Amino acid sequence: MAGSASSKRGAALAGFLDLLCCPITGEALVLEQGQLVSTRGDHRFEITETGIPLFAVEFCSVDARVQQAHYEKIGRSYVENLGYPHTKEYMAYLDRALLETVDPARLGTVAEICCGRGEAFKLLGEGIVRGVGVDVTVGMLEDAIKANPRSNLAFVQGDATFLPLADQAFDSVFMLGGIHHVSDRKKLFSEVARILKRGGRFYFREPVSDFVVWRVIRAAMYRLSPALDHKTERPLRFRETVPVAEEVGLVCRHWQTHGFLGFCLFMNSDVLVFNRLFRFVPGIKAITRLSTRFDEWAISLPGLAKAGLQVVGIAEKPL
């Protein structure tokens, strides 16, 4: 029975081996007795019962370990907060902002880094040819498998700064809320550049703090809220992000902020406890939709173009 189970796990991953590699040596991987093994046989990686290769059991950065422990502690409440009607309505607005930047014809083979529950895969739907989601937290990956039961997707445990993904194997890379958890941005962007094909695109949507007011407020919130970790989480700033990405060979093609006061009210249920009561307010979805229109108007005003709380960006690996 054990051999049958390992064969089943291996069969599900067989179609993705060309997209994976050993994160330690960069070698190709082969399936052997229910494990993934580097071609020289020096490194072996277990596969869980649900088919998740474990690349970050021993080989994992300190920051990734901290985030892993953090999300194992707050993961369930985080998911619950995302399910409130006002949060879902505001998130739909942010999703549209991201999708407006995506050319479906260029998606091809997709990697989602710090994938959590596979939010990008759910948004992109059938536009993906094949996809691999990477996250350091196995519990989140289990949720991702349930939320994305498609045979053209695989999910693997791994560190975003030592990706178990093959060189130049992906047409598109997505990170939705993952960059700000990684302190070594240069190493992260180097990994993204490594796995992208030439002409491939890196799409991201992240917290951004170019507006000084939000920067001050966030600094306080990150220290006071148990749902946040001020030691490892750092919202993006243009001058700390784009030059670093360009240094490793990525060219910024798009940087647009979104969200303003409405984001503060309707997208912080994990931080602002009173926010959770909004789900009982009659017509809260319509109220939230109005807030998104106000937010778009606010950041269209002179001098406020970079005052949004979320940034949608695209960086490209030149041909």
C-alpha positions in Angstrom: 0.0 0.0 0.0 2.8 2.4 0.8 4.4 1.8 -2.6 1.1 2.4 -4.3 0.6 5.7 -2.4 4.1 7.0 -3.3 3.6 6.0 -6.9 0.4 8.0 -7.0 2.1 11.1 -5.6 5.0 10.7 -8.0 2.6 10.3 -11.0 1.0 13.7 -10.2 4.4 15.4 -10.2 5.8 13.6 -13.3 4.4 16.2 -15.6 6.1 19.1 -13.8 9.7 17.8 -13.3 11.0 20.0 -16.2 9.8 23.0 -14.2 11.5 22.0 -10.9 15.1 21.8 -9.7 17.1 21.2 -6.6 17.1 24.5 -4.7 20.6 23.7 -3.3 22.5 22.8 -6.5 20.1 23.8 -9.3 20.2 20.2 -10.6 17.3 18.5 -12.3 15.2 16.2 -10.2 14.0 12.6 -10.8 11.3 10.6 -9.0 12.7 7.7 -6.9 10.7 5.7 -4.4 8.2 8.4 -3.7 10.8 11.1 -3.3 12.4 13.8 -5.6 16.1 13.2 -5.9 18.8 15.4 -7.4 20.4 13.8 -10.5 23.7 13.1 -8.7 21.7 11.6 -5.7 23.1 14.0 -3.1 19.8 15.5 -2.1 16.4 13.9 -1.5 13.1 15.6 -0.9 10.1 14.0 0.7 6.6 14.3 -0.9 3.5 14.6 1.4 0.5 12.4 1.0 -1.2 15.2 -0.9 1.7 15.5 -3.4 3.6 18.5 -2.0 7.4 18.2 -2.3 9.1 19.5 0.8 12.0 21.6 -0.4 12.2 23.8 2.8 12.3 21.3 5.6 16.1 21.8 6.2 17.1 24.3 3.5 15.3 27.5 4.4 16.3 31.1 5.2 15.8 32.6 8.7 13.2 35.0 7.4 11.3 32.3 5.7 11.3 30.3 9.0 9.9 33.3 10.9 7.1 33.8 8.3 6.4 30.1 8.3 5.9 30.1 12.1 3.9 33.3 11.9 1.4 32.0 9.3 1.0 28.7 11.0 -0.2 30.7 14.0 -2.4 33.2 12.2 -3.3 31.5 9.0 -6.8 30.4 9.9 -7.9 33.8 11.2 -6.3 35.4 8.2 -8.4 33.3 5.8 -11.5 34.0 7.9 -11.0 37.7 7.7 -10.7 37.5 3.9 -14.1 35.9 3.8 -16.1 38.9 5.1 -18.4 40.5 2.5 -16.8 43.9 2.6 -13.3 42.5 2.4 -14.3 40.3 -0.6 -15.9 43.3 -2.4 -12.8 45.5 -1.9 -10.6 42.6 -2.9 -12.6 42.2 -6.2 -11.7 45.8 -7.0 -8.0 45.1 -6.4 -8.3 41.9 -8.5 -9.7 43.9 -11.4 -6.8 46.4 -11.1 -4.3 43.5 -11.4 -6.2 41.7 -14.3 -6.3 44.9 -16.3 -2.5 44.7 -16.6 -2.4 41.0 -17.7 -2.3 39.9 -21.3 -3.9 36.4 -21.3 -2.1 35.4 -24.5 1.2 35.9 -22.7 0.5 33.9 -19.6 1.8 30.5 -20.7 3.6 28.6 -17.9 3.1 30.5 -14.6 4.9 30.4 -11.2 3.1 31.9 -8.2 5.6 32.7 -5.5 4.5 33.0 -1.8 1.2 31.6 -3.3 -0.7 31.0 -0.1 -4.0 29.6 -1.2 -3.2 30.1 -4.9 -5.0 33.4 -5.3 -3.3 34.3 -8.6 -4.1 30.9 -10.1 -7.8 31.3 -9.1 -7.9 34.7 -10.8 -6.1 33.6 -14.0 -8.3 30.5 -14.4 -8.0 28.7 -17.7 -5.5 31.1 -19.1 -2.6 29.1 -17.5 -1.0 26.4 -19.6 0.8 24.9 -16.5 1.5 26.4 -13.1 3.6 25.8 -10.1 2.8 27.5 -6.7 5.5 27.9 -4.1 5.0 28.7 -0.5 6.9 28.0 2.7 3.8 27.0 4.8 2.5 23.5 4.0 -0.9 24.3 5.6 -1.5 27.1 3.1 -0.4 24.8 0.2 -3.0 22.2 1.4 -5.6 24.9 1.1 -4.3 25.9 -2.3 -4.7 22.3 -3.6 -8.4 22.3 -2.4 -9.1 25.7 -3.9 -7.4 24.9 -7.2 -8.2 21.2 -8.1 -6.7 21.3 -11.6 -4.3 18.8 -13.1 -2.2 21.5 -14.8 -1.2 23.0 -11.4 1.3 21.7 -8.8 2.2 23.1 -5.4 5.6 22.8 -3.7 7.0 23.9 -0.4 10.0 26.3 -0.9 11.8 29.4 0.1 11.2 32.4 -2.2 14.9 33.3 -2.1 16.0 29.7 -3.1 13.3 28.7 -5.5 13.1 25.0 -6.4 12.2 26.1 -10.0 14.2 25.6 -13.2 16.1 28.3 -15.0 14.1 30.1 -17.7 11.1 27.8 -17.4 8.3 30.3 -16.9 6.5 32.8 -19.1 5.0 34.6 -16.1 5.6 35.0 -12.4 3.1 36.3 -9.9 3.4 37.5 -6.3 0.3 38.8 -4.6 1.3 40.1 -1.1 4.5 38.2 -0.9 7.3 40.6 -1.7 6.8 42.6 1.5 7.5 39.4 3.5 10.9 39.0 2.0 13.7 41.2 3.4 16.4 40.2 0.8 14.7 41.8 -2.2 17.7 41.5 -4.4 18.0 37.8 -3.9 14.2 37.4 -4.5 14.3 39.4 -7.7 17.4 37.5 -8.9 15.5 34.3 -8.5 12.5 35.7 -10.4 14.8 36.8 -13.2 16.5 33.4 -13.2 13.3 31.4 -13.7 11.7 33.8 -16.2 12.1 33.2 -19.9 13.4 36.1 -21.9 10.4 38.4 -22.6 8.7 36.9 -19.6 6.8 39.1 -17.1 6.8 39.4 -13.3 3.4 40.7 -12.0 3.0 41.8 -8.4 0.5 43.4 -6.1 1.8 44.5 -2.7 1.4 47.0 0.2 3.2 50.2 -0.7 4.2 53.1 1.6 5.5 55.9 -0.7 2.9 58.2 0.9 4.4 59.4 4.2 1.0 59.4 6.1 0.5 55.7 5.4 4.2 55.0 6.2 3.8 56.4 9.7 0.4 54.7 10.4 1.7 51.4 9.1 4.8 51.6 11.3 2.6 51.8 14.3 0.2 49.1 13.2 2.9 46.7 12.4 4.3 47.0 15.9 1.0 46.8 17.7 -0.9 44.1 15.8 -0.3 40.4 16.5 -1.4 39.7 13.0 1.7 41.5 11.6 5.4 41.1 12.1 7.4 44.3 12.0 10.7 42.5 12.0 10.2 40.7 8.7 7.3 42.6 6.9 8.2 45.7 5.0 5.8 47.4 2.5 7.3 48.4 -0.8 8.6 51.8 -1.7 9.4 52.8 -5.3 13.0 53.8 -4.7 13.7 50.6 -2.8 12.1 48.3 -5.3 12.5 49.3 -8.9 16.2 50.1 -8.8 16.9 46.7 -7.1 14.8 44.8 -9.7 16.6 46.6 -12.6 19.9 45.8 -11.0 19.3 42.1 -11.5 18.0 42.5 -15.1 14.3 43.2 -14.8 12.8 46.3 -16.4 9.8 48.0 -14.7 6.9 48.4 -17.2 4.1 49.4 -14.8 3.8 50.9 -11.3 0.3 52.0 -10.3 -1.1 52.5 -6.8 -4.6 51.7 -5.7 -6.6 52.0 -2.5 -7.0 54.9 -0.2 -9.3 55.5 2.8 -11.6 52.7 1.7 -8.7 50.2 1.9 -8.0 51.3 5.5 -11.6 50.7 6.5 -12.5 47.5 4.6 -9.3 45.6 4.1 -7.9 45.4 7.6 -10.2 42.9 9.4 -7.1 41.1 10.7 -5.8 44.3 12.3 -8.8 46.5 13.1 -11.1 44.4 15.2 -14.1 46.8 14.8 -13.8 46.2 11.0 -15.2 42.7 11.5 -18.6 44.2 12.6 -19.1 45.7 9.1 -20.3 42.3 7.9 -23.5 43.0 9.9 -24.2 46.4 8.3 -27.0 46.3 5.7 -25.9 47.1 2.2 -22.2 46.8 3.2 -21.2 45.5 -0.3 -22.7 48.5 -2.0 -21.0 50.8 0.5 -17.7 49.1 -0.1 -18.1 49.5 -3.9 -18.7 53.3 -3.4 -15.5 53.4 -1.3 -13.5 51.9 -4.2 -14.8 54.7 -6.5 -13.9 57.3 -4.0 -10.4 55.8 -3.6 -9.8 55.8 -7.4 -10.9 59.5 -7.5 -8.7 60.4 -4.6 -5.5 58.9 -6.1 -6.3 60.6 -9.4 -5.9 64.0 -7.8 -2.7 66.1 -8.4 0.1 64.9 -6.2 -1.7 61.8 -5.0 -0.8 59.4 -7.8 1.6 57.5 -5.6 -0.5 57.8 -2.4 -2.3 54.5 -2.8 -1.9 51.7 -0.2 -1.4 48.9 -2.8 0.7 48.9 -5.9 0.2 46.8 -9.0 3.4 46.4 -10.9 5.0 44.6 -13.9 8.7 44.0 -14.4 9.9 42.3 -17.6 13.0 40.2 -18.4 14.2 41.7 -21.7 14.6 39.6 -24.9 
